[in-house]
Amino acid sequence: MENVKTTNVAVYIDYENIHKTLTKSNTNVLRKGFFEKLRAWCATNNKRIVQTRVYCNFDNDDLYQSHHQTTLQNYGVETIHTSNQGKNYADLKISIDVLTSMYSNNNIDEFIIVSNDKDMIPLLNSIRANKRNVCVITAGEDYNRSICEFADQHISLEEVCKTEVEHLIITDLKDRLWKNLCDHFDDKIKSYQNGESYSDYTFDYNVRNSVTYYKLMVYEMFTLFKELYEENKILFYTYKYSGKSHIAIIPANKKQFFLDSNIIDEKAFIENYDIDKIIISEYQKFCK
């Protein structure tokens, strides 16, 4: 049987560039499972990742509010904060770090550059001139086609994300959210049965307050709740407070308790609640 050579690869990601591209399409790297699927794609193609670095200004509102830099580190990647030092600072920093690594580490056979930016072309030329392979991964359609001509291989992020994997971290977070919701409502019901008044779990307020705890962008938090809703695990209903109408949720398996206790009227439940509208609106806030 012929031995297949494994290629050592280092991955450098112009994360802010890619993140903004995906945000315009109402999605994000975590939702697509990019890091897990990149590892699987590399393994399938006999590439062994020895280093992954992401470059981004993590002070951008959606990333800052959700402590996104910490979240990425949980994926086993090295994060480099580029601050507000101009559009080309990340490109320059990536170029310096790639060249430093190339000249100091002979064990790296290939560099994977994840970016849509044509400013990476001089770097690609330098990598190939030093007899290393370079693969470019781009996102969406908004990338300069000329960048592909200077790479040994070009593949889209979307194609990488078609790779099947057994496990996604975002699924763990959804399971954790569901468990915490169940525990929370068990406590609320127990308190109510002990004579305390019931306070509604206001949807919008609690989602936004969960961003820091789960370290997820607000639009991704809404997306997790959408998945729970599509799995028939939660229900939406309306209630009045201070003369205004609000939206709240309960676990679907607790519905009968709330009806029997006259806490919620059957007519208050909402059929076909449109969470997509909220998710798209939240994405659009960060596309400006």
C-alpha positions in Angstrom: 0.0 0.0 0.0 1.4 3.4 -1.0 2.2 5.7 1.9 0.5 9.1 1.5 2.6 12.0 2.7 1.0 14.2 5.3 1.6 18.0 4.8 2.1 20.2 7.8 0.0 23.4 7.4 -0.2 26.7 9.3 -3.5 28.6 9.1 -3.7 32.4 9.1 -7.1 33.9 9.1 -8.0 37.5 8.3 -10.9 37.1 10.7 -12.4 40.6 10.6 -12.5 40.4 6.8 -14.2 37.0 6.8 -16.5 37.8 9.8 -17.9 40.9 8.1 -18.5 39.0 4.9 -20.4 36.3 6.6 -22.4 38.8 8.8 -23.7 40.4 5.6 -25.2 37.0 4.7 -26.7 36.6 8.2 -24.4 33.9 9.4 -21.1 33.6 11.2 -18.1 31.3 11.7 -19.4 29.6 14.8 -22.8 28.9 13.2 -21.1 27.3 10.1 -18.8 25.2 12.3 -15.8 26.5 10.3 -13.0 25.6 12.7 -14.3 22.0 13.3 -14.9 21.5 9.6 -11.6 23.0 8.6 -9.8 20.4 10.7 -11.8 17.6 9.2 -11.3 19.0 5.7 -7.5 19.2 6.3 -7.4 15.6 7.7 -9.3 14.3 4.7 -6.8 16.0 2.4 -3.8 14.7 4.3 -3.0 18.1 5.8 -2.1 18.3 9.5 -2.7 21.7 11.1 0.2 22.7 13.3 -0.9 26.3 14.0 -4.0 28.4 13.6 -4.0 32.1 14.1 -6.9 34.6 13.7 -6.4 38.4 13.3 -9.2 40.8 14.2 -10.1 44.0 15.9 -12.1 42.4 18.7 -13.3 45.8 19.8 -16.0 45.6 17.2 -19.3 45.8 19.1 -20.7 42.4 18.4 -17.4 40.7 19.1 -16.6 42.8 22.2 -20.0 42.4 23.8 -19.8 38.6 23.5 -16.1 38.3 24.6 -15.6 36.6 21.2 -11.8 36.5 21.6 -12.2 34.1 24.5 -14.7 32.0 22.6 -12.3 31.6 19.7 -9.5 30.5 22.1 -11.8 27.7 23.3 -11.7 26.4 19.7 -7.9 26.0 20.2 -6.9 28.9 18.0 -4.4 31.7 18.7 -6.0 35.2 18.6 -4.2 38.4 17.7 -6.0 41.6 18.5 -5.3 44.2 15.8 -7.0 47.1 17.5 -8.1 50.2 15.5 -4.9 50.8 13.6 -6.3 51.0 10.1 -7.7 48.7 7.6 -4.4 47.3 6.4 -2.9 46.7 9.8 -4.2 43.1 10.0 -2.8 42.4 6.5 0.6 43.7 7.5 0.6 41.8 10.7 -0.4 38.5 9.0 2.3 39.1 6.4 5.0 39.7 9.0 4.0 36.6 11.1 3.8 34.3 8.0 7.2 35.4 6.8 8.7 35.0 10.2 7.2 31.6 10.6 8.3 30.6 7.0 11.9 31.6 7.6 12.2 30.1 11.1 10.3 26.9 10.8 11.2 24.4 8.1 8.6 22.0 9.2 5.7 24.0 7.7 5.0 22.7 4.2 2.0 24.8 3.4 0.3 28.0 4.5 -3.5 28.4 4.4 -4.6 32.0 4.1 -8.2 32.7 4.9 -9.1 36.1 3.4 -11.0 37.8 0.6 -8.4 40.6 0.4 -6.3 41.1 -2.8 -3.7 42.8 -0.6 -2.5 39.3 0.3 -1.1 38.7 -3.2 2.5 39.9 -2.4 2.5 37.5 0.6 1.3 34.6 -1.6 4.1 35.3 -4.1 6.7 35.3 -1.3 5.4 32.0 0.1 5.6 30.3 -3.3 9.0 31.9 -4.0 10.3 30.1 -0.9 9.1 26.7 -2.3 6.1 26.4 0.1 2.6 25.7 -1.0 -0.2 28.2 -0.3 -3.9 27.6 -0.2 -6.4 30.4 -0.2 -9.8 30.1 1.4 -12.4 32.8 0.5 -15.9 33.5 1.8 -18.9 34.3 -0.3 -18.7 36.0 -3.7 -17.3 39.3 -2.6 -13.6 38.5 -3.1 -11.0 39.6 -5.7 -10.6 36.8 -8.2 -7.0 37.7 -8.8 -6.0 36.4 -5.4 -6.9 32.8 -6.5 -4.4 33.0 -9.4 -1.5 33.4 -7.0 -2.3 30.3 -4.9 -1.5 26.7 -5.4 -5.1 25.9 -4.3 -8.3 27.9 -3.9 -11.4 26.7 -2.1 -14.4 28.5 -0.7 -15.2 28.6 2.9 -18.6 27.3 2.0 -17.1 24.3 0.4 -15.0 23.6 3.4 -18.1 23.8 5.6 -19.8 21.1 3.6 -17.4 18.7 5.3 -19.3 16.4 7.6 -18.2 16.3 11.3 -19.6 14.3 14.2 -19.7 17.2 16.7 -20.0 21.0 16.7 -19.3 23.2 19.7 -22.3 25.4 18.9 -24.5 22.3 19.5 -23.0 21.9 23.0 -23.9 25.5 23.7 -27.5 25.0 22.6 -27.7 21.9 24.8 -26.3 23.9 27.7 -28.8 26.7 27.1 -31.7 24.2 27.1 -30.5 22.6 30.4 -30.1 26.0 32.0 -33.6 27.0 30.9 -35.1 23.8 32.3 -33.4 24.3 35.6 -34.4 28.0 35.7 -38.1 27.2 35.1 -38.0 24.3 37.6 -36.8 26.8 40.2 -39.5 29.4 39.2 -42.3 26.8 39.4 -41.1 25.6 42.8 -41.0 29.2 44.1 -44.5 29.8 42.7 -45.8 26.7 44.5 -44.2 28.0 47.7 -46.3 31.2 47.5 -44.1 33.5 45.5 -45.4 35.5 42.6 -44.5 34.4 39.1 -42.4 36.7 36.9 -42.5 36.2 33.1 -39.3 35.3 31.3 -39.2 38.2 28.8 -37.7 36.9 25.6 -35.8 39.9 24.3 -34.5 41.0 27.7 -33.2 37.6 28.7 -31.6 36.8 25.3 -29.6 40.1 25.4 -28.6 39.5 29.0 -27.3 36.0 28.0 -24.7 37.3 25.5 -21.9 37.7 28.1 -22.7 34.5 30.0 -22.6 32.3 26.9 -20.0 34.4 25.1 -22.0 34.4 21.9 -23.0 37.3 19.6 -26.6 38.5 20.2 -27.7 37.3 16.8 -26.3 33.8 17.5 -28.1 33.7 20.9 -31.4 34.4 19.1 -30.5 31.7 16.6 -30.1 29.2 19.4 -33.5 30.0 20.7 -34.9 29.7 17.2 -33.5 26.1 17.1 -35.1 25.3 20.4 -38.4 26.7 19.0 -38.1 24.6 15.8 -37.5 21.5 18.0 -40.8 22.3 19.8 -38.9 22.8 23.1 -40.1 26.3 23.9 -43.3 28.3 23.4 -43.9 32.0 23.0 -46.8 34.0 24.5 -47.7 37.6 25.1 -48.3 39.3 28.4 -49.1 42.8 29.5 -46.8 44.9 31.8 -47.3 48.6 32.6 -49.9 48.7 29.8 -47.4 47.4 27.2 -47.4 44.0 25.4 -44.3 41.9 25.8 -43.1 38.5 24.5 -42.1 35.8 26.9 -41.2 32.1 26.7 -41.8 28.9 28.6 -40.6 25.3 28.1 -43.2 23.5 26.0 -43.3 20.6 28.4 -44.5 23.0 31.2 -47.4 24.4 29.2 -50.1 22.4 31.1 -48.8 23.6 34.5 -49.1 27.3 33.4 -52.6 26.7 32.0 -53.8 24.8 35.1 -52.3 27.5 37.4 -54.0 30.3 35.4 -50.7 32.0 34.9 -51.0 32.0 31.1 -54.2 31.9 29.1 -54.4 29.6 26.1 -55.2 32.6 23.8 -51.9 34.3 24.8 -49.7 31.7 23.0 -48.3 32.7 19.7 -48.3 30.4 16.7 -45.5 30.6 14.1 -43.5 33.2 15.9 -41.1 34.9 13.4 -37.7 34.8 15.1 -35.9 35.1 11.7 -37.1 38.7 11.4 -35.3 39.4 14.7 -32.1 37.6 13.8 -31.8 39.4 10.4 -32.4 42.7 12.2 -29.7 42.0 14.7 -27.2 41.0 11.9 -28.0 44.2 10.0 -27.1 46.3 13.0 -23.5 45.1 12.8 -23.2 45.4 9.0 -23.0 49.1 9.0 
